Amino acid sequence: MSIVSRPLSRKEASAYLYDIHGIRRSPATLAKYASVGGGPPFRKAARTPIYDPPQLDQWADEITSPTVRSTSQLNQSSSEAA
């Protein structure tokens, strides 16, 4: 799904998540995730964190629900997973 092949800065990763996946995460939130966990994988180039678009795509898939036709299906999916 990735249309960008180069690593992205934190600001660019934030824009990519919104533009491609509709997920709003500010650069500050991505920085917080980098500190406490729970965010997309990243690497560091010297002091600069960089994000690979395929890993951003994978993380976006992990944090979103499957496609459903009604909210009642969301409850079924979560109870089946447990």
N, CA, C and O atoms as a Maestro MAE file, in Angstrom:
{
 s_m_m2io_version
 :::
 2.0.0
}

f_m_ct {
 s_m_title
 :::
 protein
 m_atom[328] {
  # First column is atom index #
  i_m_mmod_type
  r_m_x_coord
  r_m_y_coord
  r_m_z_coord
  i_m_residue_number
  s_m_chain_name
  s_m_pdb_residue_name
  s_m_pdb_atom_name
  i_m_atomic_number
  :::
  1 25 0.825 -1.195 0.000 1 A "MET " " N  " 7
  2 3 0.000 0.000 0.000 1 A "MET " " CA " 6
  3 2 0.867 1.255 0.000 1 A "MET " " C  " 6
  4 15 0.418 2.325 -0.413 1 A "MET " " O  " 8
  5 25 2.074 1.128 0.451 2 A "SER " " N  " 7
  6 3 2.958 2.282 0.567 2 A "SER " " CA " 6
  7 2 3.247 2.893 -0.803 2 A "SER " " C  " 6
  8 15 3.609 2.196 -1.750 2 A "SER " " O  " 8
  9 25 3.077 4.211 -0.881 3 A "ILE " " N  " 7
  10 3 3.388 4.906 -2.131 3 A "ILE " " CA " 6
  11 2 4.696 5.678 -2.028 3 A "ILE " " C  " 6
  12 15 5.162 6.264 -3.005 3 A "ILE " " O  " 8
  13 25 5.283 5.672 -0.835 4 A "VAL " " N  " 7
  14 3 6.546 6.356 -0.580 4 A "VAL " " CA " 6
  15 2 7.586 5.284 -0.285 4 A "VAL " " C  " 6
  16 15 7.322 4.351 0.474 4 A "VAL " " O  " 8
  17 25 8.768 5.413 -0.883 5 A "SER " " N  " 7
  18 3 9.771 4.377 -0.684 5 A "SER " " CA " 6
  19 2 10.910 4.795 0.246 5 A "SER " " C  " 6
  20 15 11.702 3.947 0.658 5 A "SER " " O  " 8
  21 25 11.009 6.064 0.582 6 A "ARG " " N  " 7
  22 3 12.104 6.514 1.433 6 A "ARG " " CA " 6
  23 2 11.629 6.623 2.881 6 A "ARG " " C  " 6
  24 15 10.434 6.779 3.132 6 A "ARG " " O  " 8
  25 25 12.549 6.544 3.820 7 A "PRO " " N  " 7
  26 3 12.178 6.748 5.223 7 A "PRO " " CA " 6
  27 2 11.623 8.159 5.442 7 A "PRO " " C  " 6
  28 15 12.006 9.106 4.754 7 A "PRO " " O  " 8
  29 25 10.727 8.277 6.397 8 A "LEU " " N  " 7
  30 3 10.058 9.545 6.671 8 A "LEU " " CA " 6
  31 2 10.455 10.087 8.032 8 A "LEU " " C  " 6
  32 15 10.683 9.330 8.976 8 A "LEU " " O  " 8
  33 25 10.534 11.407 8.120 9 A "SER " " N  " 7
  34 3 10.747 12.056 9.411 9 A "SER " " CA " 6
  35 2 9.482 11.873 10.242 9 A "SER " " C  " 6
  36 15 8.455 11.424 9.735 9 A "SER " " O  " 8
  37 25 9.566 12.220 11.503 10 A "ARG " " N  " 7
  38 3 8.396 12.087 12.374 10 A "ARG " " CA " 6
  39 2 7.232 12.951 11.860 10 A "ARG " " C  " 6
  40 15 6.082 12.512 11.867 10 A "ARG " " O  " 8
  41 25 7.532 14.164 11.422 11 A "LYS " " N  " 7
  42 3 6.489 15.047 10.884 11 A "LYS " " CA " 6
  43 2 5.880 14.451 9.616 11 A "LYS " " C  " 6
  44 15 4.663 14.473 9.433 11 A "LYS " " O  " 8
  45 25 6.736 13.919 8.745 12 A "GLU " " N  " 7
  46 3 6.244 13.292 7.516 12 A "GLU " " CA " 6
  47 2 5.446 12.023 7.823 12 A "GLU " " C  " 6
  48 15 4.451 11.741 7.155 12 A "GLU " " O  " 8
  49 25 5.878 11.258 8.830 13 A "ALA " " N  " 7
  50 3 5.152 10.043 9.216 13 A "ALA " " CA " 6
  51 2 3.762 10.388 9.725 13 A "ALA " " C  " 6
  52 15 2.797 9.680 9.437 13 A "ALA " " O  " 8
  53 25 3.660 11.467 10.477 14 A "SER " " N  " 7
  54 3 2.367 11.926 10.963 14 A "SER " " CA " 6
  55 2 1.438 12.262 9.795 14 A "SER " " C  " 6
  56 15 0.274 11.861 9.783 14 A "SER " " O  " 8
  57 25 1.959 12.995 8.819 15 A "ALA " " N  " 7
  58 3 1.164 13.366 7.643 15 A "ALA " " CA " 6
  59 2 0.812 12.126 6.820 15 A "ALA " " C  " 6
  60 15 -0.306 12.018 6.317 15 A "ALA " " O  " 8
  61 25 1.745 11.198 6.679 16 A "TYR " " N  " 7
  62 3 1.516 9.963 5.921 16 A "TYR " " CA " 6
  63 2 0.379 9.158 6.550 16 A "TYR " " C  " 6
  64 15 -0.517 8.692 5.846 16 A "TYR " " O  " 8
  65 25 0.415 8.995 7.872 17 A "LEU " " N  " 7
  66 3 -0.645 8.225 8.530 17 A "LEU " " CA " 6
  67 2 -2.015 8.838 8.279 17 A "LEU " " C  " 6
  68 15 -2.997 8.120 8.091 17 A "LEU " " O  " 8
  69 25 -2.079 10.156 8.275 18 A "TYR " " N  " 7
  70 3 -3.365 10.807 8.013 18 A "TYR " " CA " 6
  71 2 -3.747 10.724 6.536 18 A "TYR " " C  " 6
  72 15 -4.881 10.371 6.211 18 A "TYR " " O  " 8
  73 25 -2.826 11.042 5.652 19 A "ASP " " N  " 7
  74 3 -3.129 11.070 4.218 19 A "ASP " " CA " 6
  75 2 -3.480 9.695 3.670 19 A "ASP " " C  " 6
  76 15 -4.400 9.575 2.861 19 A "ASP " " O  " 8
  77 25 -2.773 8.664 4.092 20 A "ILE " " N  " 7
  78 3 -2.958 7.326 3.545 20 A "ILE " " CA " 6
  79 2 -4.000 6.525 4.318 20 A "ILE " " C  " 6
  80 15 -4.780 5.787 3.716 20 A "ILE " " O  " 8
  81 25 -4.024 6.662 5.645 21 A "HIS " " N  " 7
  82 3 -4.867 5.801 6.473 21 A "HIS " " CA " 6
  83 2 -5.968 6.546 7.232 21 A "HIS " " C  " 6
  84 15 -6.840 5.920 7.834 21 A "HIS " " O  " 8
  85 25 -5.930 7.874 7.205 22 A "GLY " " N  " 7
  86 3 -6.939 8.640 7.944 22 A "GLY " " CA " 6
  87 2 -6.738 8.596 9.449 22 A "GLY " " C  " 6
  88 15 -7.665 8.873 10.211 22 A "GLY " " O  " 8
  89 25 -5.534 8.250 9.878 23 A "ILE " " N  " 7
  90 3 -5.219 8.150 11.309 23 A "ILE " " CA " 6
  91 2 -4.478 9.415 11.726 23 A "ILE " " C  " 6
  92 15 -3.408 9.727 11.204 23 A "ILE " " O  " 8
  93 25 -5.063 10.130 12.670 24 A "ARG " " N  " 7
  94 3 -4.454 11.374 13.144 24 A "ARG " " CA " 6
  95 2 -3.569 11.081 14.354 24 A "ARG " " C  " 6
  96 15 -4.055 10.735 15.430 24 A "ARG " " O  " 8
  97 25 -2.282 11.226 14.157 25 A "ARG " " N  " 7
  98 3 -1.304 11.136 15.237 25 A "ARG " " CA " 6
  99 2 -0.301 12.253 14.994 25 A "ARG " " C  " 6
  100 15 0.394 12.268 13.978 25 A "ARG " " O  " 8
  101 25 -0.233 13.177 15.923 26 A "SER " " N  " 7
  102 3 0.677 14.310 15.762 26 A "SER " " CA " 6
  103 2 2.119 13.849 15.921 26 A "SER " " C  " 6
  104 15 2.373 12.784 16.482 26 A "SER " " O  " 8
  105 25 3.058 14.643 15.432 27 A "PRO " " N  " 7
  106 3 4.461 14.311 15.675 27 A "PRO " " CA " 6
  107 2 4.767 14.170 17.173 27 A "PRO " " C  " 6
  108 15 5.567 13.322 17.569 27 A "PRO " " O  " 8
  109 25 4.133 14.998 17.994 28 A "ALA " " N  " 7
  110 3 4.350 14.902 19.442 28 A "ALA " " CA " 6
  111 2 3.831 13.571 19.990 28 A "ALA " " C  " 6
  112 15 4.447 12.984 20.879 28 A "ALA " " O  " 8
  113 25 2.718 13.102 19.469 29 A "THR " " N  " 7
  114 3 2.180 11.812 19.909 29 A "THR " " CA " 6
  115 2 3.106 10.681 19.472 29 A "THR " " C  " 6
  116 15 3.349 9.752 20.242 29 A "THR " " O  " 8
  117 25 3.623 10.747 18.250 30 A "LEU " " N  " 7
  118 3 4.578 9.735 17.801 30 A "LEU " " CA " 6
  119 2 5.833 9.752 18.678 30 A "LEU " " C  " 6
  120 15 6.407 8.699 18.959 30 A "LEU " " O  " 8
  121 25 6.257 10.930 19.106 31 A "ALA " " N  " 7
  122 3 7.410 11.039 20.004 31 A "ALA " " CA " 6
  123 2 7.094 10.390 21.343 31 A "ALA " " C  " 6
  124 15 7.937 9.701 21.917 31 A "ALA " " O  " 8
  125 25 5.898 10.606 21.833 32 A "LYS " " N  " 7
  126 3 5.470 9.992 23.104 32 A "LYS " " CA " 6
  127 2 5.471 8.470 22.964 32 A "LYS " " C  " 6
  128 15 5.979 7.765 23.836 32 A "LYS " " O  " 8
  129 25 4.899 7.962 21.859 33 A "TYR " " N  " 7
  130 3 4.902 6.513 21.618 33 A "TYR " " CA " 6
  131 2 6.331 5.972 21.578 33 A "TYR " " C  " 6
  132 15 6.590 4.879 22.081 33 A "TYR " " O  " 8
  133 25 7.249 6.717 20.993 34 A "ALA " " N  " 7
  134 3 8.639 6.276 20.910 34 A "ALA " " CA " 6
  135 2 9.248 6.139 22.305 34 A "ALA " " C  " 6
  136 15 10.153 5.334 22.524 34 A "ALA " " O  " 8
  137 25 8.743 6.928 23.229 35 A "SER " " N  " 7
  138 3 9.250 6.903 24.597 35 A "SER " " CA " 6
  139 2 8.596 5.813 25.441 35 A "SER " " C  " 6
  140 15 9.276 5.104 26.182 35 A "SER " " O  " 8
  141 25 7.274 5.682 25.326 36 A "VAL " " N  " 7
  142 3 6.545 4.758 26.210 36 A "VAL " " CA " 6
  143 2 6.107 3.472 25.534 36 A "VAL " " C  " 6
  144 15 5.689 2.530 26.206 36 A "VAL " " O  " 8
  145 25 6.198 3.421 24.201 37 A "GLY " " N  " 7
  146 3 5.780 2.231 23.463 37 A "GLY " " CA " 6
  147 2 4.377 2.377 22.912 37 A "GLY " " C  " 6
  148 15 3.635 3.290 23.274 37 A "GLY " " O  " 8
  149 25 4.031 1.453 22.024 38 A "GLY " " N  " 7
  150 3 2.691 1.435 21.458 38 A "GLY " " CA " 6
  151 2 2.572 2.077 20.092 38 A "GLY " " C  " 6
  152 15 1.507 2.027 19.476 38 A "GLY " " O  " 8
  153 25 3.634 2.672 19.612 39 A "GLY " " N  " 7
  154 3 3.581 3.340 18.320 39 A "GLY " " CA " 6
  155 2 4.202 2.507 17.221 39 A "GLY " " C  " 6
  156 15 4.575 1.353 17.431 39 A "GLY " " O  " 8
  157 25 4.310 3.104 16.045 40 A "PRO " " N  " 7
  158 3 4.914 2.393 14.928 40 A "PRO " " CA " 6
  159 2 6.420 2.223 15.134 40 A "PRO " " C  " 6
  160 15 7.054 3.036 15.807 40 A "PRO " " O  " 8
  161 25 6.991 1.162 14.551 41 A "PRO " " N  " 7
  162 3 8.440 0.977 14.646 41 A "PRO " " CA " 6
  163 2 9.181 2.119 13.948 41 A "PRO " " C  " 6
  164 15 8.697 2.686 12.968 41 A "PRO " " O  " 8
  165 25 10.344 2.435 14.464 42 A "PHE " " N  " 7
  166 3 11.173 3.478 13.859 42 A "PHE " " CA " 6
  167 2 12.631 3.118 14.045 42 A "PHE " " C  " 6
  168 15 12.982 2.241 14.834 42 A "PHE " " O  " 8
  169 25 13.468 3.814 13.303 43 A "ARG " " N  " 7
  170 3 14.923 3.704 13.437 43 A "ARG " " CA " 6
  171 2 15.453 5.089 13.731 43 A "ARG " " C  " 6
  172 15 14.722 6.075 13.636 43 A "ARG " " O  " 8
  173 25 16.712 5.166 14.084 44 A "LYS " " N  " 7
  174 3 17.320 6.474 14.270 44 A "LYS " " CA " 6
  175 2 18.480 6.628 13.314 44 A "LYS " " C  " 6
  176 15 19.292 5.718 13.146 44 A "LYS " " O  " 8
  177 25 18.549 7.783 12.694 45 A "ALA " " N  " 7
  178 3 19.680 8.191 11.871 45 A "ALA " " CA " 6
  179 2 20.337 9.320 12.648 45 A "ALA " " C  " 6
  180 15 19.874 10.461 12.632 45 A "ALA " " O  " 8
  181 25 21.415 8.982 13.321 46 A "ALA " " N  " 7
  182 3 22.031 9.890 14.294 46 A "ALA " " CA " 6
  183 2 20.998 10.177 15.372 46 A "ALA " " C  " 6
  184 15 20.615 9.259 16.097 46 A "ALA " " O  " 8
  185 25 20.540 11.394 15.505 47 A "ARG " " N  " 7
  186 3 19.544 11.728 16.532 47 A "ARG " " CA " 6
  187 2 18.123 11.790 15.973 47 A "ARG " " C  " 6
  188 15 17.169 12.021 16.716 47 A "ARG " " O  " 8
  189 25 17.989 11.583 14.669 48 A "THR " " N  " 7
  190 3 16.690 11.766 14.018 48 A "THR " " CA " 6
  191 2 15.939 10.445 13.881 48 A "THR " " C  " 6
  192 15 16.456 9.507 13.275 48 A "THR " " O  " 8
  193 25 14.722 10.356 14.436 49 A "PRO " " N  " 7
  194 3 13.920 9.149 14.227 49 A "PRO " " CA " 6
  195 2 13.376 9.125 12.800 49 A "PRO " " C  " 6
  196 15 12.930 10.146 12.277 49 A "PRO " " O  " 8
  197 25 13.419 7.957 12.184 50 A "ILE " " N  " 7
  198 3 12.871 7.812 10.838 50 A "ILE " " CA " 6
  199 2 11.954 6.593 10.800 50 A "ILE " " C  " 6
  200 15 12.175 5.598 11.490 50 A "ILE " " O  " 8
  201 25 10.927 6.703 9.979 51 A "TYR " " N  " 7
  202 3 9.881 5.694 9.889 51 A "TYR " " CA " 6
  203 2 9.817 5.162 8.464 51 A "TYR " " C  " 6
  204 15 9.807 5.935 7.507 51 A "TYR " " O  " 8
  205 25 9.774 3.839 8.325 52 A "ASP " " N  " 7
  206 3 9.644 3.214 7.012 52 A "ASP " " CA " 6
  207 2 8.160 3.079 6.676 52 A "ASP " " C  " 6
  208 15 7.403 2.519 7.469 52 A "ASP " " O  " 8
  209 25 7.730 3.579 5.519 53 A "PRO " " N  " 7
  210 3 6.309 3.532 5.161 53 A "PRO " " CA " 6
  211 2 5.659 2.143 5.262 53 A "PRO " " C  " 6
  212 15 4.533 2.056 5.753 53 A "PRO " " O  " 8
  213 25 6.310 1.051 4.822 54 A "PRO " " N  " 7
  214 3 5.646 -0.252 4.979 54 A "PRO " " CA " 6
  215 2 5.355 -0.602 6.445 54 A "PRO " " C  " 6
  216 15 4.348 -1.244 6.746 54 A "PRO " " O  " 8
  217 25 6.239 -0.176 7.351 55 A "GLN " " N  " 7
  218 3 5.989 -0.433 8.769 55 A "GLN " " CA " 6
  219 2 4.883 0.468 9.303 55 A "GLN " " C  " 6
  220 15 4.134 0.059 10.191 55 A "GLN " " O  " 8
  221 25 4.765 1.685 8.779 56 A "LEU " " N  " 7
  222 3 3.638 2.547 9.157 56 A "LEU " " CA " 6
  223 2 2.328 1.919 8.686 56 A "LEU " " C  " 6
  224 15 1.329 1.938 9.404 56 A "LEU " " O  " 8
  225 25 2.342 1.358 7.461 57 A "ASP " " N  " 7
  226 3 1.145 0.689 6.944 57 A "ASP " " CA " 6
  227 2 0.755 -0.488 7.833 57 A "ASP " " C  " 6
  228 15 -0.418 -0.665 8.161 57 A "ASP " " O  " 8
  229 25 1.738 -1.284 8.216 58 A "GLN " " N  " 7
  230 3 1.462 -2.449 9.062 58 A "GLN " " CA " 6
  231 2 0.919 -2.018 10.420 58 A "GLN " " C  " 6
  232 15 -0.031 -2.621 10.919 58 A "GLN " " O  " 8
  233 25 1.497 -0.995 11.021 59 A "TRP " " N  " 7
  234 3 1.035 -0.507 12.313 59 A "TRP " " CA " 6
  235 2 -0.395 0.017 12.199 59 A "TRP " " C  " 6
  236 15 -1.222 -0.229 13.077 59 A "TRP " " O  " 8
  237 25 -0.682 0.736 11.120 60 A "ALA " " N  " 7
  238 3 -2.040 1.253 10.913 60 A "ALA " " CA " 6
  239 2 -3.036 0.097 10.832 60 A "ALA " " C  " 6
  240 15 -4.130 0.185 11.389 60 A "ALA " " O  " 8
  241 25 -2.670 -0.974 10.148 61 A "ASP " " N  " 7
  242 3 -3.547 -2.153 10.067 61 A "ASP " " CA " 6
  243 2 -3.765 -2.784 11.435 61 A "ASP " " C  " 6
  244 15 -4.858 -3.269 11.730 61 A "ASP " " O  " 8
  245 25 -2.733 -2.780 12.268 62 A "GLU " " N  " 7
  246 3 -2.826 -3.379 13.598 62 A "GLU " " CA " 6
  247 2 -3.754 -2.609 14.530 62 A "GLU " " C  " 6
  248 15 -4.388 -3.206 15.400 62 A "GLU " " O  " 8
  249 25 -3.841 -1.290 14.361 63 A "ILE " " N  " 7
  250 3 -4.634 -0.494 15.307 63 A "ILE " " CA " 6
  251 2 -6.039 -0.195 14.812 63 A "ILE " " C  " 6
  252 15 -6.813 0.443 15.526 63 A "ILE " " O  " 8
  253 25 -6.388 -0.635 13.615 64 A "THR " " N  " 7
  254 3 -7.736 -0.401 13.100 64 A "THR " " CA " 6
  255 2 -8.528 -1.699 13.107 64 A "THR " " C  " 6
  256 15 -7.963 -2.791 13.048 64 A "THR " " O  " 8
  257 25 -9.824 -1.562 13.178 65 A "SER " " N  " 7
  258 3 -10.703 -2.732 13.196 65 A "SER " " CA " 6
  259 2 -10.852 -3.304 11.790 65 A "SER " " C  " 6
  260 15 -10.525 -2.644 10.803 65 A "SER " " O  " 8
  261 25 -11.345 -4.529 11.710 66 A "PRO " " N  " 7
  262 3 -11.686 -5.041 10.381 66 A "PRO " " CA " 6
  263 2 -12.874 -4.260 9.820 66 A "PRO " " C  " 6
  264 15 -13.577 -3.573 10.560 66 A "PRO " " O  " 8
  265 25 -13.087 -4.368 8.533 67 A "THR " " N  " 7
  266 3 -14.237 -3.718 7.907 67 A "THR " " CA " 6
  267 2 -15.506 -4.417 8.369 67 A "THR " " C  " 6
  268 15 -15.592 -5.645 8.355 67 A "THR " " O  " 8
  269 25 -16.495 -3.622 8.779 68 A "VAL " " N  " 7
  270 3 -17.776 -4.164 9.245 68 A "VAL " " CA " 6
  271 2 -18.912 -3.382 8.611 68 A "VAL " " C  " 6
  272 15 -18.707 -2.293 8.074 68 A "VAL " " O  " 8
  273 25 -20.108 -3.943 8.679 69 A "ARG " " N  " 7
  274 3 -21.286 -3.251 8.155 69 A "ARG " " CA " 6
  275 2 -22.110 -2.596 9.260 69 A "ARG " " C  " 6
  276 15 -22.975 -1.767 8.977 69 A "ARG " " O  " 8
  277 25 -21.849 -2.958 10.512 70 A "SER " " N  " 7
  278 3 -22.541 -2.321 11.631 70 A "SER " " CA " 6
  279 2 -21.669 -2.411 12.880 70 A "SER " " C  " 6
  280 15 -20.759 -3.237 12.953 70 A "SER " " O  " 8
  281 25 -21.949 -1.564 13.850 71 A "THR " " N  " 7
  282 3 -21.165 -1.579 15.079 71 A "THR " " CA " 6
  283 2 -21.358 -2.872 15.855 71 A "THR " " C  " 6
  284 15 -20.478 -3.252 16.628 71 A "THR " " O  " 8
  285 25 -22.474 -3.554 15.676 72 A "SER " " N  " 7
  286 3 -22.674 -4.820 16.382 72 A "SER " " CA " 6
  287 2 -21.652 -5.862 15.942 72 A "SER " " C  " 6
  288 15 -21.301 -6.747 16.723 72 A "SER " " O  " 8
  289 25 -21.173 -5.771 14.718 73 A "GLN " " N  " 7
  290 3 -20.148 -6.702 14.251 73 A "GLN " " CA " 6
  291 2 -18.816 -6.465 14.969 73 A "GLN " " C  " 6
  292 15 -18.033 -7.400 15.132 73 A "GLN " " O  " 8
  293 25 -18.555 -5.242 15.395 74 A "LEU " " N  " 7
  294 3 -17.327 -4.968 16.132 74 A "LEU " " CA " 6
  295 2 -17.329 -5.724 17.449 74 A "LEU " " C  " 6
  296 15 -16.299 -6.265 17.850 74 A "LEU " " O  " 8
  297 25 -18.468 -5.771 18.127 75 A "ASN " " N  " 7
  298 3 -18.578 -6.494 19.392 75 A "ASN " " CA " 6
  299 2 -18.380 -7.986 19.173 75 A "ASN " " C  " 6
  300 15 -17.761 -8.652 20.003 75 A "ASN " " O  " 8
  301 25 -18.893 -8.523 18.073 76 A "GLN " " N  " 7
  302 3 -18.723 -9.950 17.764 76 A "GLN " " CA " 6
  303 2 -17.246 -10.260 17.530 76 A "GLN " " C  " 6
  304 15 -16.739 -11.272 18.015 76 A "GLN " " O  " 8
  305 25 -16.561 -9.398 16.793 77 A "SER " " N  " 7
  306 3 -15.158 -9.638 16.473 77 A "SER " " CA " 6
  307 2 -14.314 -9.650 17.743 77 A "SER " " C  " 6
  308 15 -13.432 -10.498 17.883 77 A "SER " " O  " 8
  309 25 -14.568 -8.724 18.676 78 A "SER " " N  " 7
  310 3 -13.759 -8.660 19.884 78 A "SER " " CA " 6
  311 2 -14.076 -9.816 20.819 78 A "SER " " C  " 6
  312 15 -13.176 -10.302 21.504 78 A "SER " " O  " 8
  313 25 -15.339 -10.279 20.872 79 A "SER " " N  " 7
  314 3 -15.668 -11.404 21.755 79 A "SER " " CA " 6
  315 2 -15.154 -12.713 21.182 79 A "SER " " C  " 6
  316 15 -14.823 -13.630 21.933 79 A "SER " " O  " 8
  317 25 -15.084 -12.811 19.844 80 A "GLU " " N  " 7
  318 3 -14.544 -14.026 19.227 80 A "GLU " " CA " 6
  319 2 -13.044 -14.112 19.425 80 A "GLU " " C  " 6
  320 15 -12.494 -15.208 19.534 80 A "GLU " " O  " 8
  321 25 -12.382 -12.976 19.472 81 A "ALA " " N  " 7
  322 3 -10.934 -12.958 19.624 81 A "ALA " " CA " 6
  323 2 -10.525 -13.348 21.047 81 A "ALA " " C  " 6
  324 15 -9.415 -13.838 21.254 81 A "ALA " " O  " 8
  325 25 -11.387 -13.141 22.005 82 A "ALA " " N  " 7
  326 3 -11.058 -13.415 23.417 82 A "ALA " " CA " 6
  327 2 -11.145 -14.859 23.774 82 A "ALA " " C  " 6
  328 15 -10.895 -15.227 24.922 82 A "ALA " " O  " 8
  :::
 }
 m_bond[327] {
  # First column is bond index #
  i_m_from
  i_m_to
  i_m_order
  :::
  1 1 2 1
  2 2 3 1
  3 3 4 2
  4 3 5 1
  5 5 6 1
  6 6 7 1
  7 7 8 2
  8 7 9 1
  9 9 10 1
  10 10 11 1
  11 11 12 2
  12 11 13 1
  13 13 14 1
  14 14 15 1
  15 15 16 2
  16 15 17 1
  17 17 18 1
  18 18 19 1
  19 19 20 2
  20 19 21 1
  21 21 22 1
  22 22 23 1
  23 23 24 2
  24 23 25 1
  25 25 26 1
  26 26 27 1
  27 27 28 2
  28 27 29 1
  29 29 30 1
  30 30 31 1
  31 31 32 2
  32 31 33 1
  33 33 34 1
  34 34 35 1
  35 35 36 2
  36 35 37 1
  37 37 38 1
  38 38 39 1
  39 39 40 2
  40 39 41 1
  41 41 42 1
  42 42 43 1
  43 43 44 2
  44 43 45 1
  45 45 46 1
  46 46 47 1
  47 47 48 2
  48 47 49 1
  49 49 50 1
  50 50 51 1
  51 51 52 2
  52 51 53 1
  53 53 54 1
  54 54 55 1
  55 55 56 2
  56 55 57 1
  57 57 58 1
  58 58 59 1
  59 59 60 2
  60 59 61 1
  61 61 62 1
  62 62 63 1
  63 63 64 2
  64 63 65 1
  65 65 66 1
  66 66 67 1
  67 67 68 2
  68 67 69 1
  69 69 70 1
  70 70 71 1
  71 71 72 2
  72 71 73 1
  73 73 74 1
  74 74 75 1
  75 75 76 2
  76 75 77 1
  77 77 78 1
  78 78 79 1
  79 79 80 2
  80 79 81 1
  81 81 82 1
  82 82 83 1
  83 83 84 2
  84 83 85 1
  85 85 86 1
  86 86 87 1
  87 87 88 2
  88 87 89 1
  89 89 90 1
  90 90 91 1
  91 91 92 2
  92 91 93 1
  93 93 94 1
  94 94 95 1
  95 95 96 2
  96 95 97 1
  97 97 98 1
  98 98 99 1
  99 99 100 2
  100 99 101 1
  101 101 102 1
  102 102 103 1
  103 103 104 2
  104 103 105 1
  105 105 106 1
  106 106 107 1
  107 107 108 2
  108 107 109 1
  109 109 110 1
  110 110 111 1
  111 111 112 2
  112 111 113 1
  113 113 114 1
  114 114 115 1
  115 115 116 2
  116 115 117 1
  117 117 118 1
  118 118 119 1
  119 119 120 2
  120 119 121 1
  121 121 122 1
  122 122 123 1
  123 123 124 2
  124 123 125 1
  125 125 126 1
  126 126 127 1
  127 127 128 2
  128 127 129 1
  129 129 130 1
  130 130 131 1
  131 131 132 2
  132 131 133 1
  133 133 134 1
  134 134 135 1
  135 135 136 2
  136 135 137 1
  137 137 138 1
  138 138 139 1
  139 139 140 2
  140 139 141 1
  141 141 142 1
  142 142 143 1
  143 143 144 2
  144 143 145 1
  145 145 146 1
  146 146 147 1
  147 147 148 2
  148 147 149 1
  149 149 150 1
  150 150 151 1
  151 151 152 2
  152 151 153 1
  153 153 154 1
  154 154 155 1
  155 155 156 2
  156 155 157 1
  157 157 158 1
  158 158 159 1
  159 159 160 2
  160 159 161 1
  161 161 162 1
  162 162 163 1
  163 163 164 2
  164 163 165 1
  165 165 166 1
  166 166 167 1
  167 167 168 2
  168 167 169 1
  169 169 170 1
  170 170 171 1
  171 171 172 2
  172 171 173 1
  173 173 174 1
  174 174 175 1
  175 175 176 2
  176 175 177 1
  177 177 178 1
  178 178 179 1
  179 179 180 2
  180 179 181 1
  181 181 182 1
  182 182 183 1
  183 183 184 2
  184 183 185 1
  185 185 186 1
  186 186 187 1
  187 187 188 2
  188 187 189 1
  189 189 190 1
  190 190 191 1
  191 191 192 2
  192 191 193 1
  193 193 194 1
  194 194 195 1
  195 195 196 2
  196 195 197 1
  197 197 198 1
  198 198 199 1
  199 199 200 2
  200 199 201 1
  201 201 202 1
  202 202 203 1
  203 203 204 2
  204 203 205 1
  205 205 206 1
  206 206 207 1
  207 207 208 2
  208 207 209 1
  209 209 210 1
  210 210 211 1
  211 211 212 2
  212 211 213 1
  213 213 214 1
  214 214 215 1
  215 215 216 2
  216 215 217 1
  217 217 218 1
  218 218 219 1
  219 219 220 2
  220 219 221 1
  221 221 222 1
  222 222 223 1
  223 223 224 2
  224 223 225 1
  225 225 226 1
  226 226 227 1
  227 227 228 2
  228 227 229 1
  229 229 230 1
  230 230 231 1
  231 231 232 2
  232 231 233 1
  233 233 234 1
  234 234 235 1
  235 235 236 2
  236 235 237 1
  237 237 238 1
  238 238 239 1
  239 239 240 2
  240 239 241 1
  241 241 242 1
  242 242 243 1
  243 243 244 2
  244 243 245 1
  245 245 246 1
  246 246 247 1
  247 247 248 2
  248 247 249 1
  249 249 250 1
  250 250 251 1
  251 251 252 2
  252 251 253 1
  253 253 254 1
  254 254 255 1
  255 255 256 2
  256 255 257 1
  257 257 258 1
  258 258 259 1
  259 259 260 2
  260 259 261 1
  261 261 262 1
  262 262 263 1
  263 263 264 2
  264 263 265 1
  265 265 266 1
  266 266 267 1
  267 267 268 2
  268 267 269 1
  269 269 270 1
  270 270 271 1
  271 271 272 2
  272 271 273 1
  273 273 274 1
  274 274 275 1
  275 275 276 2
  276 275 277 1
  277 277 278 1
  278 278 279 1
  279 279 280 2
  280 279 281 1
  281 281 282 1
  282 282 283 1
  283 283 284 2
  284 283 285 1
  285 285 286 1
  286 286 287 1
  287 287 288 2
  288 287 289 1
  289 289 290 1
  290 290 291 1
  291 291 292 2
  292 291 293 1
  293 293 294 1
  294 294 295 1
  295 295 296 2
  296 295 297 1
  297 297 298 1
  298 298 299 1
  299 299 300 2
  300 299 301 1
  301 301 302 1
  302 302 303 1
  303 303 304 2
  304 303 305 1
  305 305 306 1
  306 306 307 1
  307 307 308 2
  308 307 309 1
  309 309 310 1
  310 310 311 1
  311 311 312 2
  312 311 313 1
  313 313 314 1
  314 314 315 1
  315 315 316 2
  316 315 317 1
  317 317 318 1
  318 318 319 1
  319 319 320 2
  320 319 321 1
  321 321 322 1
  322 322 323 1
  323 323 324 2
  324 323 325 1
  325 325 326 1
  326 326 327 1
  327 327 328 2
  :::
 }
}
